[in-house]
Amino acid sequence: MIKEEYMDRYRHSLAHVLAKAVIEIYGKEVQYAIGPQIEDGLYYDFGFPEGVTVTPDDYKKIEDKMHEIIKRKEDWRREEISRADALELFKNQKYKEEIIKDLPEDELLTIYYTGDDYVDLCRGPHVPNSQELSSAAFEVKAVSMAYWRGDAKLDRLQRIYVYAFPDKQQLKEHKDLIKEAMERDHKKLGPQLELFMFDETAPGMPYWYPRGWAMYQELLKYSREIQKKHGYTEISAPLINNKKLWQISGHWAHYINNMFMVPGVAGWLKADANIKDVIENMDEAELTKNVELSKGTAVYNRENIDTMAAKPMNCPNAMVMFKRNVHSYKDLPIRFSEYDVLHRKEKSGQMNGLLRVQEFRQDDDHTFVMESQIKDEIADIIAIADEIYKTFGVTYRAELSTRPDDFMGDIEVWNRAEKALKEILDEKYGPDGYEVNEGDGAFYGPKIDLQIKDALGREWQCGTVQLDFQLPHNFGLTYQTAEGTVAMPVVIHRAIYGSLERFIGIIIENFKGAFPFWLSPYQVGVVPIRLEHNEYAKKVVSALEEAGVRVEANYEDDNMKEKIKKYKLYKEPYILVLGDKEAAENTVSLNIRGMKQQIHDVPLDKFVEMCKKMNKEHSLELLTDI
């Protein structure tokens, strides 16, 4: 049995042991719903009698009961059962009964007995005897509230999560990883370092503190510097567009459920039938006038009857801008980079700090090329990705995603596009150096996704290169060929960071909030020891600012150690301490992040040059040899 199959069987069997333990502890009135295996263990959802709530104080009691059940060495018995017999067997278990009733009439039903006193409706498979679980290493992880079938209108259940691994060493290693993940968690470090926050006033839309915004701007600056070297031009377009734009692009049909609509007449019509009647009964002349409707003082005219939506992506706007002018083959490639704000509607349960948000920016680009230019252009994009990811010390792997079921356009065009991307990947990484995700492309074209690995070994899709023959067709884009004929360009959609919000979340965790010098919100903290040292401190600050260094100073009459402590809590790379000696000799005393020993007598001009060097080179490591 392969490892994955073994782990699934092992964990699913433990889920039955968990359910049996809960029933033995809390009584047969407990309603047990579903209990699947998950990546690091399992969970089971329970409906408890009124007044019963599982708390952390109960975890050990549940674990002990599970061990007791395993030691009984009970047989697991599989039986096929008729629908009628299943309904009779589970007549006192409302959730099992509901599952059975929802299954097709001809569905084969199977049940599993654990011993003689616990039975569950399950497809299996399971272990033949609980003895096979004797070396099991498990631990109750948490209890949370869950709605039956994920529907907030249905019953509230208690979900018990359990870590489960084949032995104690693997469980310990996983718990150590979880501990490390919690210490690196960007949702904790972000507010702690005053980078960003979230508020109920804008779910899934980050508020950026000055420190976080300074880092954000540095990421944008670095991206712009790289793109300028590679011949990119930057554009900006409206954040709200009429639905006609999205209908032309095809996003209206494929993406409408993820778009934020701008309230207007369309919004009122859903809420007020009277308004709908008013609009439907207007003739063309009336629609051209401002018409006051029945809701408050809102005034509508013909223009705002059409639905508007906040843009979830930049592509259609780039098509509109390309179409504005006549282009020759000599103009291509044309590279339109864009950093506009985007909005995508997500379910509340899918949002995850900065890693999945509803408002974000991308280092987006839409490049218009001739087919003959595709290979060289994508090779250059991959080179940009290599350079940027190396700067942050992250590795990545490539994936090719092919035509989905809801694709748009001609199959032959798709085949040609997929063949082009495959040839590029074969040459760059070798035939076995990337993965193929069949059917996972965008609806308008195949794509290459770049999956970067974070400090905990998790993978995140950040970069993407998408080849598109469809949107140029939809928007009627053309260029004049060398022969004087008209041809349609190909569009390459491209991002390297991907969502800047996601990328920042990843690097916060990768660096544990201790960012490289060039990226740190503030790079140097200045601490004058007493008020009489403020004058020299201001000279130091001025020299650093002139060199492009982000610096902050505390000129207050506070305790020196408290000033230093504050900057250390922000994980600032360098803290300068300035007193009589430093002012007299034009030097600084230096605290370097991660080093206990303070360095004295560092010439100010030498320190400034060192800072300029790290900014220029985008160094990952702090320079300490001064």
Buried (B, 14 or more C-beta within 10 A) or exposed (E): EEEEEEBBBBBBBBBBBBBBBBBBBBEEEBBBBBBEBEEBBBBBBBBBEEEBEBEEEBBEEBBEBBBEBBEEEBBBBBEEBEBEEBBEBBEEBBBBBBBBEEEEEEEEBBBBBBBEEBBBBBEBBBBEBBBBBEEBBBBBBEBEEBBBBEEEEEBEBBBBBBBBBBEEEEBEEBBEEBEBBEEBBBBBBBBEBBBBEBEEEEEBBBEBBEBBBBBBEBBBEBBBEBBEEBEBEBBEBEEEBBBEBBBBBBBBEBBBEBBBBBBBBBEBBEEBEEBBEBBEEBEEEEBEEEBEBEEEEBEBEBEBBEBBBBBBBBBBBBBBBBBEEEBEBEBBBBBBBBBBEBBBBBEEEEBBBBBBBBBBBBBBBBBBBBBEBBBEBBEBBBEBBBBBBEBBEBEBBBBBBBBBEEBBBEEEBBEBBBEBBBEBBBEBEEEEEBEEBEEBBBBBBBBBBBBBBBBEEEEBBBBBBBBBBBBBBBBEBBBBEEEEEEBBBBBBBBBBBBBBBBBBBBBBBBBBBBBBBBBBBBBBBBBBBEEEBBEBBBBBBEBBEEBEBBBBBBBEEEEBEEBBEBBEEBBBBBBBBBBEEBBEEEBBBBBBBEEEEEBEEBEBEEBBEBBBEBBEEBBBEBBEEE
